[in-house]
Amino acid sequence: MYVEVVPNRNSPPAVLLREGWREGGKIRKRTVANLSKWPKHRIEMLRRLLRDEPLMGPDDVFSIERSLPHGHVAAILGTIGRIGLDKIIAAKRSRQRDLVVAMIAQRLIAPRSKLETVRLWQTTTLGQELNVLDADEDDLYGAMDWLLTRQDRIEQKLAGRHLKQGGLVLYDVSSSYFEGRSCPLAQFGYNRDGKKGKPIVVYGMMADSDGRPVAMEVYPGSTGDPTTVPDQVEKLRERFGLEHIVLVGDRGMLTETQVGHLREHPGLGWISALRSTAIRTLVESGQLQLSLFDEHNLAEITSPDFPEERLVTCYNPLLAEERRRKREELLTATEQLLEGIVREVSRRTNTPLGKVEIAEKVGKKKNKYKVGKHFDVTIEDGYFCFSRREDQIRREADLDGIYVIRTSEPAERLSAQEAVRNYKNLTLVESAFRCLKGVDLRIRPINHYRERRVRAHIFLCMLAYYVEWHMRKAMAPLLFQDEQLDELRHTRDPVARTTASDSAKRKKIRSTDTSDAPPTQSFGSLMANLATLCRNQCRLWAEPNAPAVDRLTTPSPLQTKAMQLLGLNCSQ
């Protein structure tokens, strides 16, 4: 039997319950009942019953009024709660704390301006979770001011959790360009972003030995990197109460002047590296002999020029080859620029170029690739020629692949191999800066024009990276990163070329570590995938005045795995 609708020309259609069968080669049917006066929902239920379909479909039970991305919000807020960052910001929950936590989470989801941030809170469950849907941009600025007043306490709590007496602290400096000139911090200086004509803001990050951020300090754009070190020493000793700690900084940071300042504090040690000029002096004086590297790539020496310090000399042949290749390419590129000037001078026979004009052209081209020191030039009226300084190039090439780590720590506390490893851990801070400046957190461009807002903005970005650091560590099996890297750092040759572990190679080749594992993701793609786990606001058809009910979409295997690695439940 089946339900058939029979149209009538001038009347409503007839709804008939009919039975059909075959008789010979023809189809016969008869009407069992007239259902024209039945309600539509009863006719539909009978139709489904005759077709052996469910009597009620999802659309008959409830309607989905709104669907909001939720998975990435749950992952971030769950991580913040698991690592206790919200309690570090403020022990008791408050409106200001919720706004700060929401801004931290938003930087990981989609970093935007404060005006756009409050609007984006309407498009995910973030505003609902923290009850900040009614906030506007002025509320966010007020929360930033509140956060800045608590920065010292937050950093002290982070230092108490991650730094210890006799441990290591990594320190490095970066900068970001600034839009506008009204902020006193925005000044011209060494622009690492390559934005010509833009003022910058300098900031220094302090991290533990694993690269976990602990403190951030902001300086005017004209501040030199070494001049920021005394502030960090004071912060370590006075604010964090660390009498003995080893500061790790690069060769441009811990200059001789700053090392002299560190010597004034007996409990404060350092690990850094020598500049090329200092290495050349050691070689020419015979204190560093290249024969040391005939059998080993690492050797320890001492020098009266560096009293109470240990010098760990290293030689990496791959690094040497790379430097030779790059130098030759830069020399060749510079020669092409200078040859262009030679041809131009030779063509100008009727009105020859003067000596001053030629010198101006050479000055613009000679040091474009920073190898002008390796060329001799001869400039006269209407004449120009150049040649390489082969002896100087050869002398520089002799030191290719050689670097020297300097440390004040005695051998019983720090081996030569560990000194090299700890210095190379500065790459962890560089990775943090890449996340801050890249697509993850977008610390730049800085648009705030008040000094306190700039400081709060940069500190907020540091806290966001603190959350990202923990998320990356927890979800490492799903990400394109070497899960064994932390272990390998303490066991492999600190000088030899770094090689990926077998699991990392499998991830790159097959996009997964094992055959049954979900496809390997970048951090951004994994967050985008989690965002497809939505919270649906549903309402029952039968009770239109009843409150709406929230239901989550069914998580995929990848989403379930990610939440499990974070120690969270997909159903929340």
PEURZI-V881405 format. One record per residue. N is the residue number from 0. RES is the residue in three letters. SS is DSSP state (H for helix, E for strand, C for the rest). Layout:
n:N res:RES ss:SS
n:N res:RES ss:SS
This chain:
n:0 res:MET ss:C
n:1 res:TYR ss:E
n:2 res:VAL ss:E
n:3 res:GLU ss:E
n:4 res:VAL ss:E
n:5 res:VAL ss:E
n:6 res:PRO ss:C
n:7 res:ASN ss:C
n:8 res:ARG ss:C
n:9 res:ASN ss:C
n:10 res:SER ss:C
n:11 res:PRO ss:C
n:12 res:PRO ss:C
n:13 res:ALA ss:E
n:14 res:VAL ss:E
n:15 res:LEU ss:E
n:16 res:LEU ss:E
n:17 res:ARG ss:E
n:18 res:GLU ss:E
n:19 res:GLY ss:E
n:20 res:TRP ss:E
n:21 res:ARG ss:E
n:22 res:GLU ss:E
n:23 res:GLY ss:C
n:24 res:GLY ss:C
n:25 res:LYS ss:E
n:26 res:ILE ss:E
n:27 res:ARG ss:E
n:28 res:LYS ss:E
n:29 res:ARG ss:E
n:30 res:THR ss:E
n:31 res:VAL ss:E
n:32 res:ALA ss:E
n:33 res:ASN ss:E
n:34 res:LEU ss:C
n:35 res:SER ss:C
n:36 res:LYS ss:C
n:37 res:TRP ss:C
n:38 res:PRO ss:C
n:39 res:LYS ss:H
n:40 res:HIS ss:H
n:41 res:ARG ss:H
n:42 res:ILE ss:H
n:43 res:GLU ss:H
n:44 res:MET ss:H
n:45 res:LEU ss:H
n:46 res:ARG ss:H
n:47 res:ARG ss:H
n:48 res:LEU ss:H
n:49 res:LEU ss:H
n:50 res:ARG ss:C
n:51 res:ASP ss:C
n:52 res:GLU ss:C
n:53 res:PRO ss:C
n:54 res:LEU ss:C
n:55 res:MET ss:C
n:56 res:GLY ss:C
n:57 res:PRO ss:H
n:58 res:ASP ss:H
n:59 res:ASP ss:H
n:60 res:VAL ss:H
n:61 res:PHE ss:E
n:62 res:SER ss:E
n:63 res:ILE ss:E
n:64 res:GLU ss:E
n:65 res:ARG ss:E
n:66 res:SER ss:E
n:67 res:LEU ss:E
n:68 res:PRO ss:E
n:69 res:HIS ss:C
n:70 res:GLY ss:H
n:71 res:HIS ss:H
n:72 res:VAL ss:H
n:73 res:ALA ss:H
n:74 res:ALA ss:H
n:75 res:ILE ss:H
n:76 res:LEU ss:H
n:77 res:GLY ss:H
n:78 res:THR ss:H
n:79 res:ILE ss:H
n:80 res:GLY ss:H
n:81 res:ARG ss:H
n:82 res:ILE ss:H
n:83 res:GLY ss:C
n:84 res:LEU ss:H
n:85 res:ASP ss:H
n:86 res:LYS ss:H
n:87 res:ILE ss:H
n:88 res:ILE ss:H
n:89 res:ALA ss:C
n:90 res:ALA ss:C
n:91 res:LYS ss:C
n:92 res:ARG ss:C
n:93 res:SER ss:C
n:94 res:ARG ss:H
n:95 res:GLN ss:H
n:96 res:ARG ss:H
n:97 res:ASP ss:H
n:98 res:LEU ss:H
n:99 res:VAL ss:H
n:100 res:VAL ss:H
n:101 res:ALA ss:H
n:102 res:MET ss:H
n:103 res:ILE ss:H
n:104 res:ALA ss:H
n:105 res:GLN ss:H
n:106 res:ARG ss:H
n:107 res:LEU ss:H
n:108 res:ILE ss:H
n:109 res:ALA ss:H
n:110 res:PRO ss:C
n:111 res:ARG ss:C
n:112 res:SER ss:C
n:113 res:LYS ss:H
n:114 res:LEU ss:H
n:115 res:GLU ss:H
n:116 res:THR ss:H
n:117 res:VAL ss:H
n:118 res:ARG ss:H
n:119 res:LEU ss:H
n:120 res:TRP ss:C
n:121 res:GLN ss:C
n:122 res:THR ss:C
n:123 res:THR ss:E
n:124 res:THR ss:C
n:125 res:LEU ss:H
n:126 res:GLY ss:H
n:127 res:GLN ss:H
n:128 res:GLU ss:H
n:129 res:LEU ss:H
n:130 res:ASN ss:C
n:131 res:VAL ss:C
n:132 res:LEU ss:C
n:133 res:ASP ss:C
n:134 res:ALA ss:C
n:135 res:ASP ss:C
n:136 res:GLU ss:H
n:137 res:ASP ss:H
n:138 res:ASP ss:H
n:139 res:LEU ss:H
n:140 res:TYR ss:H
n:141 res:GLY ss:H
n:142 res:ALA ss:H
n:143 res:MET ss:H
n:144 res:ASP ss:H
n:145 res:TRP ss:H
n:146 res:LEU ss:H
n:147 res:LEU ss:H
n:148 res:THR ss:H
n:149 res:ARG ss:C
n:150 res:GLN ss:H
n:151 res:ASP ss:H
n:152 res:ARG ss:H
n:153 res:ILE ss:H
n:154 res:GLU ss:H
n:155 res:GLN ss:H
n:156 res:LYS ss:H
n:157 res:LEU ss:H
n:158 res:ALA ss:H
n:159 res:GLY ss:H
n:160 res:ARG ss:H
n:161 res:HIS ss:H
n:162 res:LEU ss:C
n:163 res:LYS ss:C
n:164 res:GLN ss:C
n:165 res:GLY ss:C
n:166 res:GLY ss:C
n:167 res:LEU ss:E
n:168 res:VAL ss:E
n:169 res:LEU ss:E
n:170 res:TYR ss:E
n:171 res:ASP ss:E
n:172 res:VAL ss:E
n:173 res:SER ss:E
n:174 res:SER ss:E
n:175 res:SER ss:E
n:176 res:TYR ss:E
n:177 res:PHE ss:E
n:178 res:GLU ss:C
n:179 res:GLY ss:C
n:180 res:ARG ss:C
n:181 res:SER ss:C
n:182 res:CYS ss:C
n:183 res:PRO ss:C
n:184 res:LEU ss:C
n:185 res:ALA ss:C
n:186 res:GLN ss:E
n:187 res:PHE ss:C
n:188 res:GLY ss:C
n:189 res:TYR ss:C
n:190 res:ASN ss:C
n:191 res:ARG ss:C
n:192 res:ASP ss:C
n:193 res:GLY ss:C
n:194 res:LYS ss:C
n:195 res:LYS ss:C
n:196 res:GLY ss:C
n:197 res:LYS ss:C
n:198 res:PRO ss:C
n:199 res:ILE ss:E
n:200 res:VAL ss:E
n:201 res:VAL ss:E
n:202 res:TYR ss:E
n:203 res:GLY ss:E
n:204 res:MET ss:E
n:205 res:MET ss:E
n:206 res:ALA ss:E
n:207 res:ASP ss:C
n:208 res:SER ss:C
n:209 res:ASP ss:C
n:210 res:GLY ss:C
n:211 res:ARG ss:C
n:212 res:PRO ss:E
n:213 res:VAL ss:E
n:214 res:ALA ss:E
n:215 res:MET ss:E
n:216 res:GLU ss:E
n:217 res:VAL ss:E
n:218 res:TYR ss:E
n:219 res:PRO ss:E
n:220 res:GLY ss:C
n:221 res:SER ss:C
n:222 res:THR ss:C
n:223 res:GLY ss:C
n:224 res:ASP ss:H
n:225 res:PRO ss:H
n:226 res:THR ss:H
n:227 res:THR ss:H
n:228 res:VAL ss:H
n:229 res:PRO ss:H
n:230 res:ASP ss:H
n:231 res:GLN ss:H
n:232 res:VAL ss:H
n:233 res:GLU ss:H
n:234 res:LYS ss:H
n:235 res:LEU ss:H
n:236 res:ARG ss:H
n:237 res:GLU ss:H
n:238 res:ARG ss:H
n:239 res:PHE ss:C
n:240 res:GLY ss:C
n:241 res:LEU ss:C
n:242 res:GLU ss:C
n:243 res:HIS ss:C
n:244 res:ILE ss:E
n:245 res:VAL ss:E
n:246 res:LEU ss:E
n:247 res:VAL ss:E
n:248 res:GLY ss:C
n:249 res:ASP ss:C
n:250 res:ARG ss:C
n:251 res:GLY ss:C
n:252 res:MET ss:C
n:253 res:LEU ss:C
n:254 res:THR ss:C
n:255 res:GLU ss:H
n:256 res:THR ss:H
n:257 res:GLN ss:H
n:258 res:VAL ss:H
n:259 res:GLY ss:H
n:260 res:HIS ss:H
n:261 res:LEU ss:H
n:262 res:ARG ss:H
n:263 res:GLU ss:C
n:264 res:HIS ss:C
n:265 res:PRO ss:C
n:266 res:GLY ss:C
n:267 res:LEU ss:E
n:268 res:GLY ss:E
n:269 res:TRP ss:E
n:270 res:ILE ss:E
n:271 res:SER ss:E
n:272 res:ALA ss:E
n:273 res:LEU ss:C
n:274 res:ARG ss:C
n:275 res:SER ss:H
n:276 res:THR ss:H
n:277 res:ALA ss:H
n:278 res:ILE ss:H
n:279 res:ARG ss:H
n:280 res:THR ss:H
n:281 res:LEU ss:H
n:282 res:VAL ss:H
n:283 res:GLU ss:H
n:284 res:SER ss:C
n:285 res:GLY ss:C
n:286 res:GLN ss:C
n:287 res:LEU ss:C
n:288 res:GLN ss:C
n:289 res:LEU ss:H
n:290 res:SER ss:H
n:291 res:LEU ss:H
n:292 res:PHE ss:H
n:293 res:ASP ss:C
n:294 res:GLU ss:C
n:295 res:HIS ss:C
n:296 res:ASN ss:C
n:297 res:LEU ss:E
n:298 res:ALA ss:E
n:299 res:GLU ss:E
n:300 res:ILE ss:E
n:301 res:THR ss:C
n:302 res:SER ss:C
n:303 res:PRO ss:C
n:304 res:ASP ss:C
n:305 res:PHE ss:C
n:306 res:PRO ss:C
n:307 res:GLU ss:C
n:308 res:GLU ss:C
n:309 res:ARG ss:E
n:310 res:LEU ss:E
n:311 res:VAL ss:E
n:312 res:THR ss:E
n:313 res:CYS ss:E
n:314 res:TYR ss:E
n:315 res:ASN ss:C
n:316 res:PRO ss:H
n:317 res:LEU ss:H
n:318 res:LEU ss:H
n:319 res:ALA ss:H
n:320 res:GLU ss:H
n:321 res:GLU ss:H
n:322 res:ARG ss:H
n:323 res:ARG ss:H
n:324 res:ARG ss:H
n:325 res:LYS ss:H
n:326 res:ARG ss:H
n:327 res:GLU ss:H
n:328 res:GLU ss:H
n:329 res:LEU ss:H
n:330 res:LEU ss:H
n:331 res:THR ss:H
n:332 res:ALA ss:H
n:333 res:THR ss:H
n:334 res:GLU ss:H
n:335 res:GLN ss:H
n:336 res:LEU ss:H
n:337 res:LEU ss:H
n:338 res:GLU ss:H
n:339 res:GLY ss:H
n:340 res:ILE ss:H
n:341 res:VAL ss:H
n:342 res:ARG ss:H
n:343 res:GLU ss:H
n:344 res:VAL ss:H
n:345 res:SER ss:H
n:346 res:ARG ss:H
n:347 res:ARG ss:C
n:348 res:THR ss:C
n:349 res:ASN ss:C
n:350 res:THR ss:C
n:351 res:PRO ss:C
n:352 res:LEU ss:C
n:353 res:GLY ss:C
n:354 res:LYS ss:H
n:355 res:VAL ss:H
n:356 res:GLU ss:H
n:357 res:ILE ss:H
n:358 res:ALA ss:H
n:359 res:GLU ss:H
n:360 res:LYS ss:H
n:361 res:VAL ss:H
n:362 res:GLY ss:H
n:363 res:LYS ss:H
n:364 res:LYS ss:H
n:365 res:LYS ss:H
n:366 res:ASN ss:C
n:367 res:LYS ss:C
n:368 res:TYR ss:C
n:369 res:LYS ss:C
n:370 res:VAL ss:C
n:371 res:GLY ss:H
n:372 res:LYS ss:H
n:373 res:HIS ss:H
n:374 res:PHE ss:E
n:375 res:ASP ss:E
n:376 res:VAL ss:E
n:377 res:THR ss:E
n:378 res:ILE ss:E
n:379 res:GLU ss:E
n:380 res:ASP ss:C
n:381 res:GLY ss:C
n:382 res:TYR ss:E
n:383 res:PHE ss:E
n:384 res:CYS ss:E
n:385 res:PHE ss:E
n:386 res:SER ss:E
n:387 res:ARG ss:E
n:388 res:ARG ss:C
n:389 res:GLU ss:H
n:390 res:ASP ss:H
n:391 res:GLN ss:H
n:392 res:ILE ss:H
n:393 res:ARG ss:H
n:394 res:ARG ss:H
n:395 res:GLU ss:H
n:396 res:ALA ss:H
n:397 res:ASP ss:C
n:398 res:LEU ss:C
n:399 res:ASP ss:C
n:400 res:GLY ss:C
n:401 res:ILE ss:E
n:402 res:TYR ss:E
n:403 res:VAL ss:E
n:404 res:ILE ss:E
n:405 res:ARG ss:E
n:406 res:THR ss:E
n:407 res:SER ss:C
n:408 res:GLU ss:C
n:409 res:PRO ss:C
n:410 res:ALA ss:C
n:411 res:GLU ss:C
n:412 res:ARG ss:C
n:413 res:LEU ss:C
n:414 res:SER ss:C
n:415 res:ALA ss:H
n:416 res:GLN ss:H
n:417 res:GLU ss:H
n:418 res:ALA ss:H
n:419 res:VAL ss:H
n:420 res:ARG ss:H
n:421 res:ASN ss:H
n:422 res:TYR ss:H
n:423 res:LYS ss:H
n:424 res:ASN ss:C
n:425 res:LEU ss:H
n:426 res:THR ss:H
n:427 res:LEU ss:H
n:428 res:VAL ss:H
n:429 res:GLU ss:H
n:430 res:SER ss:H
n:431 res:ALA ss:H
n:432 res:PHE ss:H
n:433 res:ARG ss:H
n:434 res:CYS ss:H
n:435 res:LEU ss:H
n:436 res:LYS ss:H
n:437 res:GLY ss:C
n:438 res:VAL ss:C
n:439 res:ASP ss:C
n:440 res:LEU ss:C
n:441 res:ARG ss:C
n:442 res:ILE ss:C
n:443 res:ARG ss:C
n:444 res:PRO ss:C
n:445 res:ILE ss:E
n:446 res:ASN ss:C
n:447 res:HIS ss:C
n:448 res:TYR ss:C
n:449 res:ARG ss:C
n:450 res:GLU ss:H
n:451 res:ARG ss:H
n:452 res:ARG ss:H
n:453 res:VAL ss:H
n:454 res:ARG ss:H
n:455 res:ALA ss:H
n:456 res:HIS ss:H
n:457 res:ILE ss:H
n:458 res:PHE ss:H
n:459 res:LEU ss:H
n:460 res:CYS ss:H
n:461 res:MET ss:H
n:462 res:LEU ss:H
n:463 res:ALA ss:H
n:464 res:TYR ss:H
n:465 res:TYR ss:H
n:466 res:VAL ss:H
n:467 res:GLU ss:H
n:468 res:TRP ss:H
n:469 res:HIS ss:H
n:470 res:MET ss:H
n:471 res:ARG ss:H
n:472 res:LYS ss:H
n:473 res:ALA ss:H
n:474 res:MET ss:C
n:475 res:ALA ss:H
n:476 res:PRO ss:H
n:477 res:LEU ss:H
n:478 res:LEU ss:E
n:479 res:PHE ss:C
n:480 res:GLN ss:C
n:481 res:ASP ss:C
n:482 res:GLU ss:C
n:483 res:GLN ss:C
n:484 res:LEU ss:H
n:485 res:ASP ss:H
n:486 res:GLU ss:H
n:487 res:LEU ss:H
n:488 res:ARG ss:H
n:489 res:HIS ss:C
n:490 res:THR ss:C
n:491 res:ARG ss:C
n:492 res:ASP ss:C
n:493 res:PRO ss:C
n:494 res:VAL ss:C
n:495 res:ALA ss:C
n:496 res:ARG ss:C
n:497 res:THR ss:C
n:498 res:THR ss:C
n:499 res:ALA ss:C
n:500 res:SER ss:C
n:501 res:ASP ss:H
n:502 res:SER ss:H
n:503 res:ALA ss:H
n:504 res:LYS ss:H
n:505 res:ARG ss:H
n:506 res:LYS ss:H
n:507 res:LYS ss:H
n:508 res:ILE ss:H
n:509 res:ARG ss:H
n:510 res:SER ss:C
n:511 res:THR ss:C
n:512 res:ASP ss:C
n:513 res:THR ss:C
n:514 res:SER ss:C
n:515 res:ASP ss:C
n:516 res:ALA ss:C
n:517 res:PRO ss:C
n:518 res:PRO ss:C
n:519 res:THR ss:C
n:520 res:GLN ss:E
n:521 res:SER ss:C
n:522 res:PHE ss:H
n:523 res:GLY ss:H
n:524 res:SER ss:H
n:525 res:LEU ss:H
n:526 res:MET ss:H
n:527 res:ALA ss:H
n:528 res:ASN ss:H
n:529 res:LEU ss:H
n:530 res:ALA ss:H
n:531 res:THR ss:C
n:532 res:LEU ss:C
n:533 res:CYS ss:E
n:534 res:ARG ss:E
n:535 res:ASN ss:E
n:536 res:GLN ss:E
n:537 res:CYS ss:E
n:538 res:ARG ss:E
n:539 res:LEU ss:E
n:540 res:TRP ss:C
n:541 res:ALA ss:C
n:542 res:GLU ss:C
n:543 res:PRO ss:C
n:544 res:ASN ss:C
n:545 res:ALA ss:C
n:546 res:PRO ss:C
n:547 res:ALA ss:C
n:548 res:VAL ss:E
n:549 res:ASP ss:E
n:550 res:ARG ss:E
n:551 res:LEU ss:E
n:552 res:THR ss:C
n:553 res:THR ss:C
n:554 res:PRO ss:C
n:555 res:SER ss:C
n:556 res:PRO ss:H
n:557 res:LEU ss:H
n:558 res:GLN ss:H
n:559 res:THR ss:H
n:560 res:LYS ss:H
n:561 res:ALA ss:H
n:562 res:MET ss:H
n:563 res:GLN ss:H
n:564 res:LEU ss:H
n:565 res:LEU ss:C
n:566 res:GLY ss:C
n:567 res:LEU ss:C
n:568 res:ASN ss:C
n:569 res:CYS ss:C
n:570 res:SER ss:C
n:571 res:GLN ss:C
